[in-house]
Amino acid sequence: MQGTLLIVLCDSPFQYESADQVYEIAQAALRKGHKVNIFIMMDGVYNPITSQSGKPLNLITISEKLEDLINKGVKVTACRVCMELRGVEEKLFPKGLDVGGIFDLSDMIANSDVVINFV
């Protein structure tokens, strides 16, 4: 492995293009042999909800993109407190997505070579 990249996603799925940029950056880092972790917090916890539909615009949803990254070995973790405050339940997320907390984020930061934050 070249290095470890941590991406922190705080934006909601349709407010900006942050979630799409996270996906593209993660894909590029994986192609170069880097390890990638994603921590989702604040309104970012709406991104992995699997009930989103891209069919009206023929789009791949953010939850599908996150699931693709998980299947490629990316560790994706959502903040439990952020979920609870917003009424988002873990059962709404794709399989393989972890739920953690601020201590997990702290460990991820400590073990990363680069951190990118989308706020």
C-alpha positions in Angstrom: 0.0 0.0 0.0 1.2 3.5 -0.8 -0.5 5.3 2.1 -3.8 5.7 3.9 -6.4 8.3 2.9 -9.3 9.3 5.2 -12.2 11.2 3.7 -14.7 12.8 6.2 -18.1 13.4 4.6 -20.4 15.8 6.4 -22.6 17.1 3.6 -26.1 15.7 2.8 -26.4 13.8 -0.5 -28.1 16.4 -2.6 -27.0 19.7 -1.2 -23.7 19.8 -3.1 -21.6 17.4 -5.2 -19.5 16.4 -2.2 -20.6 12.8 -2.1 -19.9 12.3 -5.8 -16.4 13.9 -5.3 -15.8 11.6 -2.3 -16.5 8.7 -4.6 -14.3 9.8 -7.4 -11.4 10.7 -5.1 -11.7 7.3 -3.3 -11.7 5.5 -6.7 -8.6 7.4 -7.9 -6.8 6.6 -4.6 -7.7 2.9 -4.9 -6.4 2.7 -8.4 -3.1 4.1 -7.2 -2.9 1.4 -4.5 -3.8 3.5 -1.5 -5.9 2.4 1.4 -9.1 4.5 1.8 -11.3 5.0 4.8 -14.5 7.2 4.8 -16.1 8.6 8.0 -19.6 9.9 7.6 -21.0 12.4 10.1 -23.4 15.3 10.6 -25.9 15.4 7.7 -23.6 13.1 5.8 -25.4 10.2 7.5 -28.2 10.7 4.9 -25.9 9.6 2.1 -25.9 5.8 2.6 -29.6 5.4 2.9 -30.5 2.7 0.5 -34.1 3.8 -0.2 -32.8 6.7 -2.4 -33.7 6.3 -6.0 -31.7 7.5 -8.9 -34.1 6.0 -11.4 -35.9 9.3 -12.3 -32.7 10.8 -13.6 -31.0 7.5 -14.5 -28.3 8.0 -11.9 -26.4 5.7 -9.6 -27.3 6.7 -6.0 -24.7 7.7 -3.4 -25.7 4.6 -1.3 -24.9 2.4 -4.4 -21.6 4.2 -4.8 -20.7 3.7 -1.2 -21.6 0.0 -1.4 -19.3 -0.3 -4.4 -16.4 1.3 -2.4 -17.1 -1.1 0.5 -17.0 -4.0 -1.9 -13.6 -2.7 -3.1 -12.2 -2.8 0.5 -12.9 0.8 1.6 -13.9 1.0 5.3 -17.0 3.3 5.5 -18.1 4.3 9.0 -21.0 6.4 10.0 -21.3 8.3 13.3 -23.9 6.7 15.6 -24.7 9.9 17.5 -25.3 11.8 14.2 -27.6 9.0 13.1 -29.6 9.0 16.3 -30.0 12.7 16.3 -31.4 12.5 12.8 -33.5 9.4 13.2 -31.4 7.4 10.7 -31.4 3.7 11.5 -28.5 1.3 10.7 -30.9 -1.0 8.9 -31.3 1.7 6.2 -27.6 1.3 5.2 -25.9 -1.0 2.8 -24.3 -4.2 4.2 -20.7 -3.7 5.3 -21.1 -0.1 6.4 -19.8 0.2 10.0 -21.4 2.4 12.7 -19.0 4.0 15.2 -18.3 7.2 17.0 -15.9 10.0 17.5 -13.2 7.7 19.0 -13.2 5.7 15.8 -12.7 9.0 13.8 -9.8 9.9 16.2 -8.2 6.5 15.5 -8.7 6.9 11.7 -7.1 10.3 11.7 -4.2 9.1 13.8 -3.6 6.2 11.3 -4.0 8.3 8.1 -1.4 9.9 6.0 -3.9 12.4 4.5 -7.3 13.6 5.6 -9.8 15.3 3.3 -12.8 16.9 4.9 -16.0 17.7 3.0 -18.1 20.0 5.2 
